[in-house]
Amino acid sequence: MSVSGARWLAIAAFAAVAVAPLTFATESSDRAAIEAAAQAWAKAFNARDTNALLALATEDLVVLDANNSPMTGARAREAWKKAVGAAQKPLTSTSKEIVISGDVAWRIAALGPGQVLEIWKRVGGQWKIHRQMSSNVLTQPKLLPTPSEPVLDRPVN
């Protein structure tokens, strides 16, 4: 390898090492911001503070729950308001995974009695819920009656 080639290789290696901590710090702060926003959402839900709850969502929010068809915009916001009013127990939010890609991220979490997959979007420098897909968070599961067991040993007359 020539001297100039070695020099460029050294510069490239130095640049890669110098930039790596900055990328990590940004992802780390984004992850902390998403986690803080997710906890703020659960806190607002438990406090029945619909204004704070809705402030954590994008304008074009889409909500999907196991017992409903997809709800968008105003309908999704109304579903959140209705769920807040019907909540009987406080929700807890425990992140299982957060993956960030630029201004979009997804979060998988245990949320109250169910699970949730959320798509977060950075809007005006803040992370907001853009899509929320959950099981048994907005509505309680529809329980079907237990089927009757056939009686196989009953005598036939």
Z-matrix of the N, CA and C atoms (Angstrom, degrees):
N
C 1 1.445
C 2 1.519 1 107.92
N 3 1.321 2 114.92 1 139.41
C 4 1.459 3 119.80 2 -179.31
C 5 1.519 4 110.13 3 -75.56
N 6 1.320 5 115.60 4 165.91
C 7 1.462 6 121.13 5 179.77
C 8 1.529 7 110.21 6 -63.56
N 9 1.334 8 117.66 7 -41.74
C 10 1.469 9 119.65 8 -179.33
C 11 1.537 10 110.46 9 -68.17
N 12 1.339 11 117.50 10 -35.76
C 13 1.468 12 120.94 11 177.01
C 14 1.518 13 110.86 12 -64.48
N 15 1.326 14 116.32 13 -42.90
C 16 1.459 15 120.75 14 178.63
C 17 1.517 16 110.80 15 -65.04
N 18 1.328 17 115.67 16 -37.54
C 19 1.459 18 120.40 17 179.21
C 20 1.544 19 109.98 18 -63.47
N 21 1.343 20 117.91 19 -44.87
C 22 1.464 21 121.41 20 179.34
C 23 1.519 22 111.12 21 -65.44
N 24 1.323 23 116.50 22 -37.86
C 25 1.459 24 120.42 23 177.79
C 26 1.529 25 110.54 24 -63.21
N 27 1.329 26 116.75 25 -42.10
C 28 1.459 27 121.04 26 178.95
C 29 1.529 28 110.69 27 -64.89
N 30 1.335 29 117.09 28 -41.03
C 31 1.465 30 120.94 29 178.74
C 32 1.526 31 110.21 30 -64.37
N 33 1.332 32 117.16 31 -43.60
C 34 1.461 33 121.25 32 179.61
C 35 1.526 34 110.85 33 -63.17
N 36 1.324 35 117.55 34 -42.82
C 37 1.464 36 121.50 35 179.39
C 38 1.521 37 110.93 36 -63.53
N 39 1.341 38 116.17 37 -43.08
C 40 1.461 39 120.59 38 178.62
C 41 1.529 40 110.54 39 -62.63
N 42 1.324 41 116.95 40 -43.19
C 43 1.468 42 121.46 41 179.95
C 44 1.524 43 110.71 42 -62.89
N 45 1.327 44 117.80 43 -41.59
C 46 1.468 45 121.39 44 -179.97
C 47 1.524 46 110.68 45 -63.55
N 48 1.316 47 117.87 46 -42.11
C 49 1.458 48 121.96 47 179.92
C 50 1.524 49 110.33 48 -69.94
N 51 1.324 50 116.90 49 -38.52
C 52 1.465 51 120.46 50 -178.38
C 53 1.526 52 111.61 51 -68.78
N 54 1.322 53 118.26 52 -33.86
C 55 1.462 54 122.12 53 -177.08
C 56 1.527 55 111.70 54 -83.39
N 57 1.312 56 119.57 55 -31.32
C 58 1.462 57 123.11 56 -174.96
C 59 1.526 58 113.53 57 -54.29
N 60 1.343 59 120.80 58 -47.68
C 61 1.462 60 118.97 59 179.81
C 62 1.532 61 112.80 60 -62.84
N 63 1.334 62 118.31 61 -32.86
C 64 1.457 63 120.72 62 179.00
C 65 1.516 64 110.46 63 -65.66
N 66 1.319 65 118.28 64 -41.90
C 67 1.460 66 122.23 65 178.25
C 68 1.520 67 110.00 66 -63.13
N 69 1.318 68 117.08 67 -44.14
C 70 1.453 69 121.44 68 179.87
C 71 1.524 70 110.91 69 -63.04
N 72 1.333 71 116.70 70 -43.19
C 73 1.459 72 120.48 71 -179.19
C 74 1.520 73 110.58 72 -62.72
N 75 1.332 74 118.01 73 -39.27
C 76 1.453 75 121.42 74 179.43
C 77 1.525 76 110.00 75 -65.60
N 78 1.334 77 117.44 76 -46.63
C 79 1.463 78 119.97 77 179.24
C 80 1.524 79 110.66 78 -63.02
N 81 1.317 80 116.36 79 -39.69
C 82 1.459 81 120.47 80 179.41
C 83 1.529 82 110.96 81 -63.37
N 84 1.324 83 117.37 82 -43.39
C 85 1.468 84 119.39 83 179.95
C 86 1.528 85 110.88 84 -70.28
N 87 1.348 86 117.63 85 -34.92
C 88 1.465 87 120.32 86 175.85
C 89 1.523 88 110.53 87 -64.57
N 90 1.319 89 116.06 88 -43.20
C 91 1.470 90 120.61 89 179.43
C 92 1.531 91 109.83 90 -60.97
N 93 1.322 92 117.03 91 -43.20
C 94 1.469 93 121.22 92 179.06
C 95 1.530 94 110.46 93 -65.19
N 96 1.332 95 117.09 94 -38.30
C 97 1.473 96 120.83 95 179.59
C 98 1.528 97 110.98 96 -66.79
N 99 1.329 98 116.99 97 -40.92
C 100 1.466 99 120.45 98 178.28
C 101 1.525 100 109.94 99 -65.83
N 102 1.306 101 117.45 100 -44.18
C 103 1.463 102 121.16 101 179.26
C 104 1.531 103 110.06 102 -61.90
N 105 1.329 104 117.21 103 -43.03
C 106 1.471 105 120.76 104 178.83
C 107 1.529 106 110.53 105 -63.25
N 108 1.330 107 117.22 106 -41.72
C 109 1.468 108 120.71 107 179.20
C 110 1.530 109 110.69 108 -66.25
N 111 1.329 110 117.51 109 -38.68
C 112 1.465 111 121.19 110 178.42
C 113 1.535 112 110.25 111 -64.37
N 114 1.310 113 117.18 112 -41.33
C 115 1.466 114 120.72 113 177.84
C 116 1.522 115 110.52 114 -68.22
N 117 1.345 116 117.44 115 -35.80
C 118 1.463 117 121.15 116 176.77
C 119 1.526 118 110.34 117 -64.78
N 120 1.349 119 116.96 118 -36.72
C 121 1.459 120 121.29 119 177.98
C 122 1.536 121 109.35 120 -62.80
N 123 1.332 122 117.12 121 -48.40
C 124 1.473 123 121.14 122 179.67
C 125 1.533 124 110.60 123 -62.56
N 126 1.325 125 116.37 124 -40.43
C 127 1.475 126 120.58 125 179.17
C 128 1.531 127 110.19 126 -64.09
N 129 1.332 128 117.23 127 -44.08
C 130 1.471 129 121.01 128 178.45
C 131 1.523 130 110.45 129 -64.05
N 132 1.335 131 116.98 130 -40.66
C 133 1.469 132 121.41 131 178.04
C 134 1.526 133 109.51 132 -59.37
N 135 1.322 134 116.68 133 -48.85
C 136 1.467 135 121.11 134 -177.71
C 137 1.526 136 111.93 135 -66.79
N 138 1.326 137 117.20 136 -31.30
C 139 1.465 138 121.59 137 179.32
C 140 1.531 139 111.31 138 -83.58
N 141 1.343 140 116.09 139 -3.25
C 142 1.466 141 122.49 140 -177.18
C 143 1.531 142 111.28 141 59.09
N 144 1.334 143 115.19 142 32.87
C 145 1.461 144 122.48 143 -179.54
C 146 1.529 145 108.63 144 -94.58
N 147 1.317 146 115.87 145 86.17
C 148 1.467 147 119.48 146 -174.98
C 149 1.524 148 112.33 147 -66.23
N 150 1.329 149 118.50 148 -30.87
C 151 1.468 150 119.74 149 177.96
C 152 1.524 151 111.08 150 -63.55
N 153 1.336 152 116.81 151 -45.45
C 154 1.465 153 120.16 152 178.11
C 155 1.525 154 110.66 153 -65.70
N 156 1.320 155 115.70 154 -38.59
C 157 1.463 156 121.35 155 179.60
C 158 1.531 157 110.42 156 -61.10
N 159 1.322 158 116.41 157 -49.43
C 160 1.458 159 121.11 158 -176.93
C 161 1.523 160 112.44 159 -70.83
N 162 1.321 161 117.48 160 -25.79
C 163 1.462 162 121.05 161 177.48
C 164 1.526 163 111.56 162 -67.34
N 165 1.332 164 117.17 163 -17.03
C 166 1.462 165 121.91 164 -179.12
C 167 1.526 166 112.62 165 -92.37
N 168 1.344 167 117.20 166 10.50
C 169 1.460 168 121.07 167 -177.73
C 170 1.523 169 110.91 168 -121.52
N 171 1.335 170 115.17 169 153.45
C 172 1.462 171 120.14 170 174.08
C 173 1.521 172 108.67 171 -73.80
N 174 1.320 173 116.35 172 161.96
C 175 1.464 174 121.22 173 179.17
C 176 1.533 175 111.61 174 -62.27
N 177 1.344 176 116.45 175 -34.11
C 178 1.470 177 120.71 176 -177.55
C 179 1.526 178 111.79 177 -101.47
N 180 1.322 179 115.51 178 41.10
C 181 1.460 180 123.36 179 178.39
C 182 1.531 181 111.02 180 -54.44
N 183 1.331 182 116.35 181 139.51
C 184 1.463 183 122.19 182 170.98
C 185 1.526 184 106.94 183 -125.86
N 186 1.341 185 115.63 184 130.77
C 187 1.456 186 121.99 185 -179.13
C 188 1.522 187 108.56 186 -121.97
N 189 1.324 188 115.68 187 131.74
C 190 1.459 189 121.74 188 175.40
C 191 1.518 190 107.77 189 -125.69
N 192 1.315 191 116.15 190 132.19
C 193 1.457 192 121.37 191 176.56
C 194 1.519 193 107.13 192 -128.90
N 195 1.296 194 116.87 193 155.18
C 196 1.463 195 121.45 194 -174.55
C 197 1.529 196 113.14 195 -55.21
N 198 1.318 197 118.19 196 -31.34
C 199 1.456 198 121.02 197 -174.35
C 200 1.525 199 114.05 198 -101.32
N 201 1.324 200 118.66 199 6.17
C 202 1.458 201 121.80 200 -176.25
C 203 1.518 202 110.81 201 -133.47
N 204 1.328 203 115.14 202 160.87
C 205 1.459 204 119.71 203 171.49
C 206 1.532 205 107.39 204 -80.44
N 207 1.333 206 118.50 205 163.92
C 208 1.467 207 120.20 206 -179.40
C 209 1.529 208 111.78 207 -56.42
N 210 1.315 209 114.89 208 137.96
C 211 1.463 210 121.37 209 179.10
C 212 1.522 211 107.81 210 -118.12
N 213 1.333 212 116.78 211 135.85
C 214 1.452 213 120.68 212 -177.82
C 215 1.523 214 110.90 213 -121.58
N 216 1.334 215 115.07 214 157.62
C 217 1.459 216 122.44 215 173.05
C 218 1.512 217 114.44 216 48.26
N 219 1.346 218 115.73 217 -122.90
C 220 1.469 219 121.59 218 -176.21
C 221 1.532 220 111.86 219 -61.70
N 222 1.326 221 116.84 220 -36.36
C 223 1.474 222 120.34 221 179.67
C 224 1.540 223 110.78 222 -65.57
N 225 1.328 224 116.48 223 -39.01
C 226 1.468 225 120.64 224 177.43
C 227 1.525 226 110.44 225 -65.55
N 228 1.305 227 116.02 226 -41.72
C 229 1.467 228 119.98 227 179.17
C 230 1.532 229 110.88 228 -64.56
N 231 1.322 230 116.77 229 -38.14
C 232 1.467 231 120.79 230 177.17
C 233 1.530 232 110.87 231 -65.94
N 234 1.318 233 116.79 232 -36.33
C 235 1.473 234 120.12 233 177.86
C 236 1.521 235 110.07 234 -63.13
N 237 1.333 236 117.04 235 -40.88
C 238 1.462 237 120.08 236 176.45
C 239 1.528 238 110.28 237 -62.23
N 240 1.338 239 116.96 238 -45.28
C 241 1.471 240 120.31 239 -179.97
C 242 1.521 241 111.18 240 -60.57
N 243 1.326 242 116.18 241 -42.86
C 244 1.463 243 120.92 242 179.56
C 245 1.533 244 110.63 243 -64.25
N 246 1.316 245 117.23 244 -41.97
C 247 1.471 246 121.18 245 179.41
C 248 1.524 247 110.79 246 -63.97
N 249 1.316 248 117.15 247 -38.67
C 250 1.465 249 120.89 248 178.26
C 251 1.524 250 109.65 249 -61.68
N 252 1.328 251 116.76 250 -43.82
C 253 1.460 252 120.91 251 -179.54
C 254 1.517 253 113.32 252 -67.49
N 255 1.320 254 117.33 253 -30.01
C 256 1.467 255 121.29 254 -176.99
C 257 1.525 256 113.26 255 -92.91
N 258 1.315 257 117.64 256 -7.29
C 259 1.470 258 120.56 257 -175.77
C 260 1.521 259 110.37 258 -63.22
N 261 1.336 260 114.24 259 133.43
C 262 1.455 261 119.67 260 179.77
C 263 1.522 262 111.65 261 -106.51
N 264 1.329 263 116.10 262 -27.10
C 265 1.458 264 120.66 263 -179.39
C 266 1.526 265 108.77 264 -125.51
N 267 1.319 266 116.90 265 149.37
C 268 1.468 267 118.98 266 176.78
C 269 1.528 268 110.85 267 -64.76
N 270 1.321 269 115.68 268 143.99
C 271 1.463 270 121.38 269 175.80
C 272 1.518 271 109.84 270 -86.66
N 273 1.296 272 115.66 271 142.58
C 274 1.460 273 120.53 272 168.32
C 275 1.521 274 106.53 273 -115.76
N 276 1.299 275 116.04 274 149.34
C 277 1.460 276 121.28 275 -177.54
C 278 1.523 277 108.81 276 -125.12
N 279 1.327 278 115.95 277 119.87
C 280 1.459 279 121.36 278 -179.41
C 281 1.518 280 109.09 279 -126.87
N 282 1.325 281 116.07 280 110.62
C 283 1.465 282 120.37 281 -179.64
C 284 1.514 283 110.53 282 -69.95
N 285 1.326 284 115.35 283 135.90
C 286 1.459 285 121.45 284 174.95
C 287 1.524 286 110.18 285 -103.92
N 288 1.343 287 115.60 286 -33.22
C 289 1.462 288 120.16 287 -177.33
C 290 1.524 289 108.99 288 -157.65
N 291 1.321 290 116.59 289 136.92
C 292 1.455 291 122.75 290 172.33
C 293 1.519 292 106.58 291 -131.04
N 294 1.324 293 116.98 292 124.76
C 295 1.464 294 122.37 293 178.29
C 296 1.522 295 107.60 294 -123.39
N 297 1.321 296 116.39 295 128.27
C 298 1.463 297 122.05 296 -175.54
C 299 1.519 298 109.37 297 -115.41
N 300 1.331 299 115.43 298 135.67
C 301 1.460 300 122.06 299 176.19
C 302 1.527 301 107.71 300 -138.78
N 303 1.306 302 116.62 301 93.46
C 304 1.461 303 120.89 302 -178.81
C 305 1.514 304 110.94 303 66.94
N 306 1.332 305 116.19 304 -121.93
C 307 1.460 306 121.63 305 -178.05
C 308 1.530 307 113.17 306 -96.37
N 309 1.327 308 116.77 307 15.05
C 310 1.459 309 122.09 308 179.07
C 311 1.528 310 107.80 309 -130.54
N 312 1.321 311 116.19 310 144.69
C 313 1.461 312 120.51 311 177.97
C 314 1.519 313 108.40 312 -147.37
N 315 1.326 314 115.76 313 158.73
C 316 1.457 315 118.77 314 170.58
C 317 1.510 316 108.35 315 -124.68
N 318 1.327 317 113.28 316 152.68
C 319 1.464 318 121.22 317 -178.35
C 320 1.520 319 108.36 318 -136.33
N 321 1.314 320 116.08 319 128.69
C 322 1.457 321 122.37 320 173.85
C 323 1.522 322 105.83 321 -108.27
N 324 1.343 323 115.87 322 131.17
C 325 1.459 324 118.40 323 -175.27
C 326 1.520 325 111.75 324 -151.59
N 327 1.314 326 114.03 325 159.37
C 328 1.463 327 120.81 326 165.90
C 329 1.516 328 104.59 327 -88.22
N 330 1.322 329 115.34 328 126.16
C 331 1.462 330 120.13 329 -178.42
C 332 1.518 331 107.55 330 -131.49
N 333 1.336 332 115.27 331 106.18
C 334 1.459 333 119.99 332 -178.17
C 335 1.510 334 110.83 333 60.11
N 336 1.330 335 116.27 334 -131.44
C 337 1.459 336 119.91 335 -176.37
C 338 1.527 337 113.26 336 -80.07
N 339 1.302 338 117.83 337 -5.00
C 340 1.465 339 120.31 338 -175.32
C 341 1.511 340 112.92 339 -129.10
N 342 1.308 341 113.51 340 -161.67
C 343 1.455 342 120.68 341 177.58
C 344 1.512 343 108.82 342 -124.49
N 345 1.316 344 115.81 343 160.54
C 346 1.455 345 120.34 344 -176.49
C 347 1.526 346 110.18 345 -142.90
N 348 1.323 347 114.71 346 142.74
C 349 1.459 348 122.47 347 168.56
C 350 1.511 349 105.13 348 -118.89
N 351 1.314 350 116.06 349 119.42
C 352 1.459 351 120.80 350 -178.27
C 353 1.516 352 110.00 351 -117.20
N 354 1.314 353 115.55 352 142.13
C 355 1.454 354 122.06 353 170.09
C 356 1.520 355 105.34 354 -106.06
N 357 1.320 356 116.17 355 123.98
C 358 1.455 357 122.75 356 -179.85
C 359 1.519 358 108.71 357 -106.50
N 360 1.315 359 115.97 358 148.24
C 361 1.460 360 121.81 359 -179.13
C 362 1.529 361 107.88 360 -134.28
N 363 1.338 362 115.41 361 136.31
C 364 1.462 363 119.07 362 177.13
C 365 1.537 364 107.75 363 -81.79
N 366 1.326 365 116.12 364 120.04
C 367 1.459 366 122.19 365 -179.21
C 368 1.530 367 107.53 366 -127.47
N 369 1.314 368 116.49 367 119.02
C 370 1.465 369 119.56 368 -179.85
C 371 1.515 370 112.91 369 57.52
N 372 1.333 371 116.75 370 34.29
C 373 1.462 372 121.04 371 178.82
C 374 1.519 373 114.54 372 83.46
N 375 1.337 374 118.05 373 -1.46
C 376 1.470 375 121.24 374 179.74
C 377 1.519 376 110.00 375 -116.55
N 378 1.335 377 116.20 376 145.10
C 379 1.458 378 121.43 377 176.42
C 380 1.512 379 108.88 378 -84.02
N 381 1.345 380 116.36 379 128.77
C 382 1.462 381 122.17 380 -179.67
C 383 1.524 382 109.64 381 -131.62
N 384 1.324 383 116.11 382 150.95
C 385 1.460 384 120.69 383 177.22
C 386 1.526 385 108.08 384 -71.79
N 387 1.318 386 115.35 385 125.71
C 388 1.463 387 122.29 386 -178.74
C 389 1.530 388 110.29 387 -105.45
N 390 1.329 389 116.71 388 -38.38
C 391 1.456 390 123.44 389 177.75
C 392 1.531 391 107.11 390 -140.23
N 393 1.325 392 115.61 391 136.84
C 394 1.465 393 119.62 392 177.50
C 395 1.519 394 108.35 393 -134.03
N 396 1.324 395 116.12 394 117.19
C 397 1.457 396 122.85 395 178.19
C 398 1.524 397 107.42 396 -115.11
N 399 1.329 398 116.61 397 119.96
C 400 1.453 399 118.75 398 -173.79
C 401 1.512 400 112.18 399 -135.18
N 402 1.309 401 113.96 400 164.69
C 403 1.464 402 121.00 401 172.20
C 404 1.518 403 107.12 402 -121.34
N 405 1.306 404 115.51 403 119.40
C 406 1.465 405 122.44 404 173.64
C 407 1.530 406 114.40 405 63.09
N 408 1.325 407 116.60 406 32.01
C 409 1.458 408 119.87 407 176.18
C 410 1.529 409 109.59 408 -101.54
N 411 1.318 410 116.49 409 -50.56
C 412 1.465 411 119.97 410 -179.29
C 413 1.518 412 112.55 411 -79.75
N 414 1.306 413 116.64 412 -33.08
C 415 1.464 414 120.90 413 179.79
C 416 1.513 415 109.06 414 -134.31
N 417 1.285 416 115.14 415 150.76
C 418 1.459 417 119.54 416 175.76
C 419 1.524 418 108.19 417 -73.50
N 420 1.319 419 117.38 418 149.55
C 421 1.456 420 119.43 419 -179.98
C 422 1.523 421 111.14 420 -61.84
N 423 1.309 422 115.11 421 145.05
C 424 1.457 423 119.90 422 175.98
C 425 1.525 424 107.79 423 -80.11
N 426 1.316 425 114.77 424 113.52
C 427 1.461 426 119.21 425 -178.56
C 428 1.518 427 108.80 426 -92.96
N 429 1.287 428 115.39 427 128.44
C 430 1.454 429 121.07 428 177.68
C 431 1.523 430 108.65 429 -90.28
N 432 1.319 431 117.52 430 148.20
C 433 1.462 432 118.38 431 178.14
C 434 1.529 433 109.86 432 -64.29
N 435 1.311 434 114.65 433 149.62
C 436 1.456 435 119.49 434 178.19
C 437 1.521 436 108.66 435 -66.63
N 438 1.309 437 117.85 436 129.34
C 439 1.470 438 118.59 437 -179.44
C 440 1.525 439 110.12 438 -67.31
N 441 1.307 440 113.96 439 148.47
C 442 1.465 441 119.07 440 177.65
C 443 1.521 442 108.69 441 -70.63
N 444 1.294 443 114.40 442 137.14
C 445 1.455 444 119.36 443 177.40
C 446 1.525 445 108.49 444 -83.83
N 447 1.295 446 117.95 445 133.68
C 448 1.471 447 118.29 446 176.93
C 449 1.530 448 109.69 447 -68.49
N 450 1.295 449 114.72 448 143.71
C 451 1.460 450 120.47 449 177.35
C 452 1.519 451 106.27 450 -94.77
N 453 1.322 452 116.02 451 111.61
C 454 1.460 453 120.07 452 -174.25
C 455 1.524 454 113.00 453 -92.50
N 456 1.318 455 117.24 454 -17.98
C 457 1.458 456 117.56 455 -175.85
C 458 1.534 457 112.52 456 -106.17
N 459 1.295 458 118.61 457 17.03
C 460 1.473 459 121.83 458 178.02
C 461 1.517 460 108.55 459 -76.51
N 462 1.303 461 116.88 460 131.76
C 463 1.468 462 119.03 461 179.94
C 464 1.529 463 110.72 462 -67.11
N 465 1.282 464 115.77 463 143.14
C 466 1.457 465 122.03 464 178.83
C 467 1.514 466 107.65 465 -100.40
N 468 1.328 467 119.16 466 126.58
C 469 1.467 468 123.03 467 179.44
C 470 1.480 469 111.56 468 -93.08
